[in-house]
């Protein structure tokens, strides 16, 4: 939407509002954290323009017939060199099954084509081992003779540390594993107690036996339209540097997605957020076709709002904000129809609110894992929320919101500024009832004329000053304000005192008109005062 008159453009090329370039398609691996067990499972993410898909590995039958693709019974022939050719981890004492954690290439287990890393052992030579300890299974396998028949089932949600090869590093912030290294890995490469010292023939699949492959299969598909992304765990409300969650509009969730580095996490967070923003922009364009030019939707998006006082146990709730026409809306869920706009939780006049970016310092969006408190040091926001802003409203009240990325903060700052300027331009002037020394007066802020005070009954103008003549102000924080103007003829300062029912709304309105006036004369100066955009430029 283009601005009318001499106001800053919506988002010039290279400005922060356009920094989230849609990723379109992206694939990569991550860990899915199970809040119940505390384990993390290997998954693959597939991001497209409109959907984020979570895939889990499974073993499927690709040829031949099988009564059960999950339960496979395989006979291994122990080899003189390499033994069974596999390693195992886990056991009932660890609260997890015994799982194949490594298969040696070109050895017995590998040659069958029917065993895979991640297979849980169910039976060894007909003996059930589902509730066996690690050492019991090792003993069975080592003493099972030259031919060992095992029944296995692929564990789709095996904890990631069970599948790691011996010596492989775990994720730097692996949640809930309770250990800094993988569980003990037993390599079963010895001959055991075999009495046959002659070389055994290699294990190989029989011609008519079914063939299996390990593949990534779609398990959850999340539509990105109006979806929200959060780095915070719902219960703890603390920011995580290497994890985030995606929640679709219908409530479906990805769960906690963990990454091996904070940088990788941020790259995925940016990519998902960019695609969500692109879809949101498309919806805004469609909605604006049904709106009048003075009632256009300028910006919408999910945020987290801090609830309650500035205590140590702060609570945040998801809210959906919208800048539309002359109003600022706060929703609990996005408006999907025209009727939804009248169901907003809060609605404020744009010219009577004040947008404030909280001070912060960050070199970029990739946080140091060991120092999550880097970012906003403003005590009103909380040390765990690095991208915060306040919206100050009437009667001294305020809302504190946070977003996930610096680019989102910059976009909100620019959008609030632009929406307010357009609102001022459309209104032209705003009049408030006030009083002084028992007289009922009218106070008008006019974009062209400046400040005017007149008698509410006679309409006689008592005084008028230009914006440039305002040299200062002070107020008692309740109802009374003192405005200091310089007389153009005498150069003397004149003080005017007024009392308003909602002083905060009036002061915000004066600020909006003054900022719009400056922007019409010197838009570069307004841009230079942006805290969020300074950060984005330096990044």
C-alpha positions in Angstrom: 0.0 0.0 0.0 1.5 3.3 -1.0 1.3 6.3 1.3 -0.4 9.5 0.4 1.5 12.7 0.9 5.1 13.2 2.1 5.3 10.2 4.4 7.9 7.5 4.5 7.3 4.6 2.0 6.0 1.3 3.3 9.1 -0.7 3.1 11.9 0.5 0.8 14.2 -2.1 -0.7 16.6 -3.4 1.8 14.6 -2.2 4.8 14.0 -4.7 7.7 10.4 -5.2 6.8 11.6 -7.3 3.8 14.5 -9.1 5.4 12.5 -12.3 5.9 12.9 -13.7 2.4 10.7 -16.9 2.0 12.8 -20.0 2.1 10.3 -21.9 -0.1 11.8 -25.4 0.3 14.3 -26.7 2.8 15.1 -30.1 4.3 17.2 -31.1 7.3 17.4 -33.3 10.4 16.5 -32.4 13.9 15.4 -34.0 17.2 11.9 -34.2 18.5 11.7 -33.9 22.2 9.1 -35.9 24.1 8.0 -33.9 27.1 6.7 -37.1 28.8 9.7 -39.4 28.6 12.3 -36.6 28.3 13.9 -38.4 25.3 14.6 -36.9 21.9 14.0 -38.7 18.7 15.6 -38.4 15.3 13.3 -36.7 12.7 13.6 -35.0 9.4 12.0 -31.7 8.5 10.7 -30.8 5.1 9.7 -27.2 4.6 7.7 -26.0 1.6 6.0 -22.7 0.8 2.8 -23.7 2.7 3.6 -26.7 4.9 6.1 -27.9 7.4 6.3 -31.7 7.4 7.8 -33.8 10.2 9.1 -37.2 9.0 10.2 -40.2 11.1 12.2 -43.1 9.9 10.6 -46.5 9.5 11.5 -49.9 7.9 9.1 -50.8 5.2 8.8 -53.9 2.9 9.7 -52.9 -0.6 9.4 -56.3 -2.3 8.1 -59.8 -1.6 5.4 -60.6 0.9 5.5 -60.1 4.6 2.9 -60.8 7.3 4.4 -58.0 9.4 6.7 -55.3 8.2 7.5 -54.4 11.8 8.4 -57.8 13.2 11.2 -59.4 11.2 12.9 -62.7 12.1 16.5 -62.9 10.8 19.1 -65.7 11.0 22.7 -64.6 11.3 25.7 -66.8 10.7 28.6 -65.8 12.9 31.8 -65.1 10.9 35.4 -65.8 12.1 36.2 -62.1 11.5 33.6 -59.6 12.7 31.3 -62.1 14.5 27.7 -61.0 14.1 28.8 -57.6 12.8 26.6 -55.4 15.0 26.6 -53.4 18.2 23.8 -52.9 20.7 22.8 -50.3 23.3 20.2 -50.0 26.0 18.5 -52.4 28.3 15.7 -52.6 30.8 17.9 -51.0 33.5 18.1 -47.9 31.4 14.3 -47.8 30.9 14.8 -48.4 27.1 14.8 -51.5 24.9 18.0 -53.1 23.6 18.6 -51.5 20.2 21.0 -52.2 17.4 23.2 -49.1 17.4 25.7 -50.0 14.7 26.0 -52.4 11.8 29.4 -53.2 10.3 29.4 -52.9 6.5 29.9 -56.2 4.6 29.6 -58.3 7.8 26.9 -60.8 8.9 24.2 -58.4 10.0 24.7 -56.1 7.0 24.7 -59.0 4.5 21.2 -60.1 5.5 19.7 -56.8 4.2 17.0 -57.2 6.9 18.6 -55.5 10.0 18.9 -51.8 10.6 20.3 -49.4 13.1 17.3 -48.6 15.4 15.9 -52.2 15.4 14.8 -53.2 18.9 15.6 -56.9 19.8 12.5 -58.8 20.8 13.8 -62.4 20.8 17.2 -64.2 20.5 16.9 -67.8 19.5 13.2 -67.8 20.6 14.0 -66.3 24.0 12.1 -63.1 24.7 14.5 -60.2 25.6 12.0 -57.3 25.7 12.5 -56.9 29.5 16.2 -58.1 29.6 19.1 -56.1 30.8 22.0 -55.1 28.5 24.3 -57.7 29.9 21.7 -60.5 29.6 21.3 -59.8 25.9 25.0 -59.6 25.4 25.5 -62.9 27.1 22.7 -64.5 25.0 24.2 -63.3 21.7 27.8 -64.2 22.5 26.8 -67.8 23.5 24.1 -68.5 20.9 26.4 -70.6 18.6 27.2 -70.1 14.9 23.6 -69.5 13.9 21.7 -66.8 15.8 18.0 -66.1 15.0 16.8 -62.7 16.2 13.3 -61.2 16.0 13.4 -57.4 15.7 11.1 -54.4 15.4 12.1 -51.0 14.2 11.7 -48.5 17.0 10.5 -45.4 15.2 10.8 -43.3 18.4 14.0 -44.7 19.8 15.8 -42.1 21.9 18.4 -40.6 19.6 21.3 -41.6 21.9 20.5 -45.3 21.4 21.1 -45.0 17.7 24.4 -43.1 17.9 27.4 -45.1 16.7 30.2 -45.8 19.2 32.0 -42.5 20.0 29.6 -40.3 18.1 29.0 -36.9 19.7 25.5 -36.1 21.0 23.7 -32.8 20.6 25.1 -30.0 22.6 21.9 -29.3 24.4 20.2 -32.8 24.2 17.2 -32.5 26.4 16.3 -35.0 29.1 19.0 -37.6 28.4 20.4 -37.3 31.9 23.9 -38.1 30.6 26.6 -36.4 28.6 27.5 -39.4 26.6 25.6 -42.3 24.8 24.8 -45.4 26.8 27.4 -48.2 26.8 27.8 -49.7 23.3 28.6 -53.4 23.2 30.2 -54.6 20.0 29.3 -58.2 19.2 32.2 -59.1 16.8 33.6 -62.1 18.6 33.0 -65.8 17.8 31.5 -66.5 21.2 31.5 -70.1 22.4 31.3 -71.6 19.0 32.9 -75.0 18.7 33.2 -74.7 15.0 36.4 -73.0 14.0 36.0 -73.4 10.3 34.9 -70.2 8.4 31.1 -69.9 8.3 29.4 -69.0 5.0 28.2 -65.4 5.0 24.7 -64.5 5.9 22.6 -63.5 2.9 18.9 -63.0 2.2 17.0 -65.9 0.6 15.7 -65.2 -2.8 12.0 -65.3 -2.0 12.3 -63.5 1.3 10.8 -59.9 1.5 13.2 -57.0 1.2 13.2 -54.1 3.5 14.4 -50.5 3.4 14.6 -47.7 5.9 12.8 -44.6 4.7 11.6 -41.2 6.0 7.8 -41.2 6.2 5.5 -38.2 6.7 4.0 -38.2 10.2 2.8 -34.7 10.8 2.1 -31.9 8.3 1.5 -28.4 9.6 -0.1 -25.8 7.4 1.9 -22.6 7.8 -0.9 -20.1 7.1 -1.4 -18.1 10.2 0.9 -20.5 12.1 3.0 -19.3 15.0 6.5 -20.1 16.1 7.9 -20.0 19.6 11.3 -20.7 21.2 9.7 -21.0 24.6 8.5 -24.2 26.3 4.9 -23.7 27.3 5.4 -24.6 31.0 8.7 -23.0 31.7 8.2 -19.8 29.6 12.0 -19.6 29.1 13.7 -19.0 25.8 15.7 -22.0 24.3 18.6 -21.2 22.1 18.5 -24.5 20.2 14.9 -25.3 20.0 11.5 -24.0 18.9 7.9 -25.2 18.3 5.5 -24.6 15.4 1.8 -24.5 16.1 -0.7 -24.5 13.3 -3.9 -22.4 13.3 -6.0 -25.5 14.1 -3.9 -26.2 17.2 -1.7 -29.0 15.8 1.8 -28.7 17.0 5.2 -29.9 15.9 6.3 -30.5 19.4 9.8 -29.2 20.6 12.2 -29.3 17.7 15.8 -29.4 18.9 18.9 -28.7 16.8 22.5 -29.4 17.3 23.6 -25.8 17.3 21.9 -22.4 18.0 22.9 -21.3 14.5 21.2 -24.2 12.9 18.1 -23.5 15.0 18.0 -19.8 14.0 18.4 -20.7 10.3 15.3 -23.0 10.5 13.4 -20.4 12.7 14.1 -17.7 10.1 13.1 -20.0 7.2 9.8 -21.1 8.8 9.0 -17.5 9.9 9.7 -16.2 6.4 7.3 -18.6 4.8 4.6 -17.8 7.4 5.1 -14.1 6.7 4.8 -14.6 3.0 1.5 -16.4 3.4 0.3 -13.8 5.8 1.1 -11.1 3.3 -0.9 -12.9 0.7 -3.9 -13.1 3.1 -3.6 -9.4 3.9 -3.7 -8.5 0.2 -6.8 -10.6 -0.3 -8.5 -9.0 2.8 -7.6 -5.5 1.6 -9.5 -6.0 -1.6 -12.7 -5.9 0.5 -11.6 -2.9 2.6 -11.9 0.8 1.8 -8.6 2.7 1.3 -8.8 4.2 4.8 -9.4 0.8 6.4 -6.6 -1.3 5.0 -4.7 -4.0 7.0 -1.1 -2.8 7.3 0.4 -5.5 9.5 -0.6 -8.6 11.5 1.3 -11.3 13.4 1.7 -13.5 16.4 3.4 -12.2 19.6 3.7 -13.2 23.2 2.2 -10.9 25.8 3.5 -10.7 29.3 0.7 -11.1 31.8 0.6 -9.8 35.4 3.1 -7.7 37.2 6.9 -7.5 36.8 7.5 -10.5 39.1 10.2 -13.2 38.7 7.5 -15.7 37.7 6.3 -13.9 34.6 3.7 -15.5 32.4 3.4 -15.0 28.7 0.4 -15.8 26.5 0.1 -15.9 22.7 -1.7 -13.0 21.2 -2.4 -12.0 17.6 -1.9 -8.3 16.8 -3.3 -6.3 13.9 -2.9 -2.8 12.6 -5.9 -1.9 10.5 -7.1 1.5 9.4 -7.0 3.8 12.5 -7.1 1.0 15.0 -4.7 -1.3 16.9 -6.3 -4.7 17.7 -5.3 -7.4 20.2 -6.8 -10.9 19.5 -6.6 -14.3 21.2 -6.8 -15.9 17.7 -6.5 -14.5 14.2 -9.5 -12.9 12.6 -10.6 -15.2 9.7 -13.8 -13.4 8.7 -15.1 -9.8 8.6 -17.2 -10.4 11.7 -14.1 -11.4 13.7 -12.8 -7.9 13.7 -15.5 -6.8 16.1 -14.5 -9.7 18.5 -11.1 -8.3 19.4 -10.0 -8.6 23.0 -8.8 -5.0 22.9 -9.1 -2.2 20.4 -7.3 1.2 20.6 -7.1 4.3 18.5 -3.7 4.3 16.8 -3.0 8.0 17.4 -3.5 7.5 21.1 -1.0 4.7 21.7 2.7 4.9 21.9 5.0 2.2 20.6 8.3 1.6 22.4 11.1 -0.7 21.6 12.9 -2.0 24.6 16.7 -1.5 24.6 18.8 -4.5 23.7 22.1 -5.5 22.4 22.8 -8.6 20.2 25.4 -9.2 17.6 22.9 -11.2 15.6 20.0 -13.6 16.0 22.3 -16.5 16.9 22.5 -16.6 20.7 25.3 -17.9 22.7 24.1 -21.1 24.2 25.7 -20.5 27.6 24.3 -17.0 28.0 20.6 -16.8 27.3 20.3 -13.6 29.2 22.0 -11.6 26.5 19.5 -9.2 25.0 17.0 -6.9 26.6 18.2 -5.7 30.0 15.0 -3.8 30.6 13.6 -5.0 34.0 10.0 -4.6 32.8 10.4 -7.3 30.2 12.4 -10.1 31.8 15.8 -11.4 31.0 14.7 -14.3 28.9 12.9 -12.3 26.2 15.4 -10.5 23.9 13.0 -8.9 21.4 10.4 -6.9 23.3 8.3 -3.9 22.7 5.6 -2.0 24.7 2.4 -0.5 23.5 1.4 2.3 26.0 -2.3 3.1 26.0 -4.8 5.3 27.8 -4.9 6.0 31.5 -1.2 4.9 31.9 -1.8 1.3 31.0 0.6 -0.7 28.8 1.0 -4.1 27.0 4.4 -5.8 26.8 4.9 -8.1 23.8 7.8 -10.1 22.6 8.7 -11.7 19.2 11.2 -14.3 18.1 13.5 -12.5 15.7 15.0 -9.0 15.5 13.6 -8.6 12.0 10.1 -9.1 13.3 10.7 -6.4 15.9 11.9 -4.0 13.2 8.9 -4.8 11.1 6.5 -4.1 14.0 8.3 -0.8 14.7 8.1 0.3 11.1 4.5 -0.8 10.7 3.4 1.0 13.9 5.1 4.2 12.8 3.7 4.1 9.3 0.1 3.2 10.5 0.2 6.1 13.0 1.4 8.5 10.3 -1.3 7.5 7.9 -3.9 7.8 10.7 -2.8 11.3 11.5 -2.9 12.2 7.8 -6.4 10.9 7.4 -7.7 12.7 10.6 -6.0 16.0 10.0 -7.0 17.1 13.6 -8.1 15.7 16.9 -10.1 17.6 19.6 -10.3 16.8 23.3 -12.5 18.2 26.0 -10.5 19.7 28.9 -10.8 22.3 31.7 -8.9 25.0 33.5 -9.9 27.0 36.5 -13.5 25.9 36.2 -13.9 26.6 32.5 -14.7 23.9 30.0 -12.4 24.1 27.1 -11.6 22.3 23.8 -8.0 21.5 22.9 -7.3 20.7 19.3 -4.2 19.1 17.7 -4.2 20.0 14.0 -1.6 18.7 11.5 -1.6 22.0 9.6 -2.2 24.6 12.4 -0.6 23.1 15.5 -2.3 23.5 18.9 -5.5 25.5 19.5 -7.5 26.0 22.6 -11.0 27.5 22.5 -14.0 28.0 24.7 -16.4 25.0 24.3 -19.5 27.3 24.5 -18.5 30.5 22.6 -16.0 28.8 20.3 -13.7 31.7 20.8 -10.0 30.9 20.3 -8.1 31.5 23.5 -4.6 30.7 22.1 -2.9 29.0 19.2 0.7 27.9 18.6 2.5 26.1 15.9 4.2 22.8 16.5 7.6 24.5 16.3 6.7 26.8 19.1 6.3 23.9 21.6 9.5 24.0 23.7 8.7 21.7 26.5 6.1 20.1 28.7 5.5 18.5 32.1 2.6 16.7 33.8 1.6 15.4 37.2 1.0 11.9 36.0 -2.7 12.2 36.6 -4.7 14.8 34.8 -2.8 18.1 34.6 -0.2 19.1 31.9 1.9 22.2 31.5 2.7 23.2 27.9 5.6 25.6 27.3 5.4 27.7 24.1 7.7 30.4 22.7 6.0 33.6 21.6 7.3 34.4 18.1 7.2 38.1 18.6 8.5 38.5 22.2 10.6 35.3 22.2 9.2 34.8 25.7 8.1 31.4 27.0 4.4 31.2 27.8 3.0 28.4 30.0 -0.5 26.9 29.4 -2.0 24.6 31.9 -4.9 22.2 31.1 -6.6 19.2 32.8 -7.8 16.2 30.8 -9.9 13.1 31.7 -7.3 10.8 30.0 -4.1 12.7 30.0 -2.1 9.7 28.7 -4.2 9.5 25.5 -3.8 13.2 24.9 0.0 13.1 25.3 0.3 10.1 23.0 -1.8 12.0 20.4 0.5 15.0 20.6 3.5 12.7 20.1 1.8 11.1 17.1 1.1 14.4 15.4 4.6 15.8 16.2 6.3 12.6 14.8 4.1 12.7 11.7 5.0 16.4 11.2 8.7 15.7 11.5 8.4 12.7 9.1 6.7 14.9 6.5 9.6 17.3 6.6 12.5 15.0 7.3 11.8 11.2 7.0 15.5 10.4 7.2 15.6 11.8 10.7 12.7 9.6 11.8 14.3 6.6 10.3 17.6 7.3 12.1 15.8 7.2 15.5 14.7 3.6 15.0 16.3 1.4 17.6 15.3 -1.9 15.9 16.3 -0.8 12.5 19.7 0.4 13.8 20.2 -3.1 15.0 19.1 -4.7 11.7 21.4 -2.4 9.7 24.4 -3.2 11.9 23.7 -7.0 11.7 
